[in-house]
Amino acid sequence: MSEKIRVSLVGLGSMGTAMAHRLLDQGFDLDFWNRSTKEVGDLLDKGARKVELDDALQNDFVISFLSNDGAALDIFSDQRLEHAKTGAIHINMSTLSPTASETLAARHSGQGVGYIAAPVLGRPIAITNGKLLIVAAGKAADIETASVIFEKVSAQYWNVGEDHAKSNIVKLGVNYNLIHALQAIGESVALVESGGVDPNTFVEILTHTAFTGAAYQGYGPMIVNRKYTPAGFSMELALKDVKLVEDAAADLGLKLPVATVLHSLFDQALADPELRDLDWSAVAELTRQKKIQ
């Protein structure tokens, strides 16, 4: 970039913090705001600025990583958006419900602010390694303008159209498959372990040919070796996504019978003091430890 672009980042969870470092490493100037107090010395040392929320909304690009619909709708209220820079583009990288995304799009449009629903695929390490994938929906002109961001922070991005709900439906579909994979890996590992087979050998066999996807190659060893910390994606967020899938399916007139089972599993994992603070893949321990109720 011949001239540095100043970007604002709202939300410093594990994904937001990784994105903050990626933006700085890719040559952007960065302002950031977080709802709660957080240690940010490493970001400040790299030149980032901690600002108030109203100030964060004065840059041409605002990226948000917020945990759920409630947080996004609260922070990006009509009243708050009145203070945003006209013509700015908000790139919402959170996983939200299609309904919340449509509500936010309408609010931004009413205040003359661009809005792109751009949920991401990948853990924090994918962001820092430049392997993040982005599914974007919004006005074509906004996505084209934001390509200067997408091309620097992701390995690939897709434009799925102007209907903001579509990108969130795609993200929910991806996460629903991932959640199935976690449970499938967990059940398979429990089966071979119970039969006296080395689970590491099993995962090596499983991922050599039959299941070569990133979910099996990434989560297989985590589950086998119980490496559930630090949590790249929490149990709470996993349950949130299952609920979003159920709600989206209901809105579309679909019945997803396995969703009820997955909902129950993550409810139980969250109620288990040994599991609730671990990575979502630790849901496998319910099967392995014969805890399923």
Summary of the structure (lengths in Angstrom):
residues: 293
radius of gyration: 19.9
end to end distance: 55.8
largest distance: 63.7
contacts: 975
relative contact order: 0.10
helix: 54%
strand: 13%
